[in-house]
Amino acid sequence: MTTLNPLPLTIPHAAQAAAAQWGDASAVIDQGRVWSFADLWQHSRALASALLAQGMGAGDRVAIWAPNSREWIVAAIAAMTCGASVVTLNTRLKGREAGDILRRTHTKLLFTVESFLGIDYRALIAGEALPALEQTVLIDSGFEAFAAMGRGADDPAVDAALAQIDADTVSDILFTSGTTGSPKGVLMTYGQVLPQAAVWIANTRLVEGDRYLIVNPFFHSFGMKVGWVACILAGAVAVPMPQFDVQQAIDLIERERVTFMPGPPTIFQMLLAELDKRQWDCSSLRGGTTGAATVPPSLV
């Protein structure tokens, strides 16, 4: 059972409640940078103020095309606080594919990065006709400057916007893979997302203080809904990875004393293979989840 009780109506309300309940406890550890639950909510409010100042509001669409990071989480919470729906974009999309999604969702603002894995996302969509897109914000270099365009975390407009969203508000739009046709957008409401996340938390026994290595990408339902959202609901610490690398994962597990991690069977096989080669400290790990492929008997 989630440790936020009663279950908050929305993801922003959950972030607000987590800040009130756990305050100075660690919420996100990203590349050695630590934010508390209070920090996470304050940064989200400040960014929401900037979004409101730029005309974002209820019913608008804000897209995020970036790897896992603490800024990704803040961008999502801030957009949701304004009443906007978050459109998540796969970091492996080509320009034409991303352009199609941005066009069909009438996205007004895009959060992205300067470069990831050598890919310049802005260049990929430079030739796309995106009449609704008003602004692109780089979360790895222009984030603080954009947030400074608002009135700060204490902006009363943020509270007014937050009061307008509820369980029936569309939180995010996820797109199918498009393997058998054009990708289809799935509209998710908070009333659908949060109860499912709470059930997952109960089933996996994720608890306050757990350190959760989130390998699954945030643009996917797993990395988002039962990744960082679950951490906020349970009071666990999100430790995001931009992409999986076995040595980096081992370093994070050892350094941050990771207690919980998800992933397809291949990831666990790679970690076990490293354990066969040399000793590394996995004593902090107490649990995890796997799926998305056949689980070999050696992992059972």
N, C-alpha and C positions, 0 to 999 in steps of 0.2 A: 504494500500500500504506500502511496506517495506520502512523504512527510510534510507536504504543504496541504493542510486540511482546514477548511474545505478546498476542493480542487478549484483553482482560479478559473475565471470565465475565459480568459485569453492568454496568449503567450506574454504580451506586455504586462498584464496584471500578475502573471506568475513571476516575472522578473522583479516587479515592484514588491511582491510579497516575500520573495527570497531575500531581497535587500533588507526588508524589515526584520525577517526572522534570523538570517545568518550574518548580515552586516559585514563584519571584517573578515569572515572566513573566506578562503580562496575559492574563486569561482572558475577562473580560467588561467591556465599556465601555457603560454605560447612563446616558444623559443626563449625560455628563461624569464619572460616578462609575466608578472603575476598581477591579476586583477581580483579584487574581492567582489562579493555580490553587490556591495554598495557602489563600488567603482563601475561595475558593469551597468547598473541602472542609471547612474549619473551620466556616464558617457552616452548611453542610449537616449536619455532625455535631451542632452545637449544636441545630439545629431538630429533628433526629432524636431527640435526647435528650428534648426537650419532648414530641414526639409519643408516645414510649414512656411517658413519665410520665403522659400522658393516656389511656393504655390502647390506643394503636394498635399493631398488630403484624401478624404473618404472616397473610395471607389477607384482611385488611381492605381497604376501598376508601376512598381519599382523592381527592376531586375538586378540580379547579382550574378556576375560572371567572373568567378575568382576561386582560387583554392582555399582550403580550410584555413581559417585564421580567427583571431579574436575580433578583428575588424569586420569579418563576415557576419559574426553573431550580432555585433552592435548595429550594423547596417540593417539587418533583418528586423531586429526588435524596434529600431527607430522608425522604419517604414511602417511596420504594423501599428505602432503607437499613433501614427498620423491617420490611421484608417485605410492605408494603402495595402494592396495585396503584393506579396513578394513573388516574383517570377524567377525561378532558379534555372540557371543555364549550365549545362554540362561543359566542363573545361576542355573537353575534347571536340566540341562542335566546330565545324568549319564556318566560315563567314556567312555563306548562303543559308546554312541551317539556323544559325543564331539570328540572322536577319529575319528569317521567316517567323520565328517565335516572337521576336521583338515587335514585328509588324502586326501579327495577329492578336497580340495582347495589348496593343496600343500603349506600350511602355513609354512612360514620360521621362524617367531618369534611370540611368544605368550605372551601377557600381562595378568597377572592374580593376584590373591591375596593369601596371606598365608592361610587365612581361611575366610569363610563367612557362617554364620548360622551353624557353626560347621563342615563345609565341607572343606576338603583339596583337592583342584582341581588338584594339581600336583600329588597327590597320586592316584586320580581317573584315570588318563591317564598313570600312570607309566608302565602299562603292554601293552600299545598300540604300535603298530608298526607305527612310524611316521618318515619315512625316510627324509622328507623335513624339518622337524622342527630342527632348528639350535640352538635356544636359547629361554629360558623362563625368563621373567622379572617380578618381584613382584612389583606391583605399590604401595603397602602399606608399603613396607620396603626397597626395593632396587631401587626405582625410581630415587632418586637424584644421587646415585652412578652410575647408568647406564647413566644418562644424562651427567655426568662429563666425560664420555668416548669420548665425541665429542669435537668440537672446540668452543662451545658456541653459543649464539644467533647471533653473528655477522659473523658466518661462511659464506663465499661467496658461498660455495657449496649448501647451503640451497636456496639461490636466484636462482642459476642455475637449481636446481631441480624444484623449484616452477614455473619457466618459461616454463617448459616442459608439465605441465598439463593444460587441458582446459575442456570445457563443455562436450566433448565426452569421457573423461577419466572415467573409472569405479571407483566410490567413495567407494562403499561398496557392500558386498554380504550378503544378508539376507536369512535365510533359513525358509521354511515353517514348520509347526508344525509336519508334518509327521503322521497325524492321519489316513490317508488312504493309506499310503505307505512310502517309504523312503523319508525323507525331501529333498526338491528341493531348490537349490540355485538360488536366483534371483539377477542378476547383475544390479546394478543401476548406472547411470552416473550422473554427476553433472548437466547436462542439463535437466535431469528428476527431480532431487531432488529439486533444488533451486527455479524454477518457481512455483512448487506446494507449497513449504513452504511459498513463498511470497503471494500466493492466500489465504492460511490459515491465515496468519497474517492479511491480509485485512479483511477477514470474521470475525475473532475473535476480531479485533481492538486491538491487542497487540501493545503496544507503548513503546517508549523509556522511561526507568525508571521503567516500570512495574516490579514487583517482582513475579516471576513465580515459584511456588512450583512444581517441576517435580517428580511426583510419578511414572509415567510410566517408566518402565525400559529402559535404553539406548540401550539394545540389540534389542529392538523393534523399528519399524519404527516411532511410535508415540513419544516415549521418545527421540529419536535421531533427526529425521527430523523436527518435529514440537515441539520439546522440546528445547534442547540446541542450535541446529542450528537456530531455529526461534529466539531465544534470541539474538544470534550474529547478525542476519539480522536486528532485530528491535531495538537493543540497550537496550534490557530488561535484567534483572538480573536473572540468573539461580540459583535456590535454590534446589539442588538435594536431594532426600531421597533414601537411600539404599534399603529400603523396607517400605511399609506402616504400620504405627502404629498410631492409632487414637490420642493417647495422645501426641506423638511426633509431629504429624501434627499440632495439636492445638498449641503446644508450638512454633513451627516454624512460624505459621500464626501470632501469637501474637507478638513474639520477633522480627521477620524480617519484619513485616508489609506486609505480602504477599497480593498481589492484584489479582492474577490470578492463577487458578489451574485446571488441568484436572482430569479425573478419571472415572471409571465405576460408575453406579448408587449406588452400595453398599457403596462406599467410602463416597458419599454425605449423604446417609442415616445414616451412622455411625456418621458423624459429627453433623448432625441434632439431632440424639439421645442423643449425649453428651450435646447439647445445651438445650435439654429438662430437663436434669439432673441438670445442673448448668450453670450459666452464664459464657461465655468466650467471649473475644473480637474478633469478626469477622468483625468489621467495616471497616477494610482495604480492604477486598475482594470486588472486583467490577465485577468479571466475571469468567467464567470457561467453560469447555466443558465436555460433557459426551457422552457415547455410549458403544458399545461392548456388550450391553445387553438391554433388554426391560426396558424402563424408566417408573417407576410406577407413577400414577397420583399425588401422594403426593409430588413428586419432581417438578411437572410442575407449 
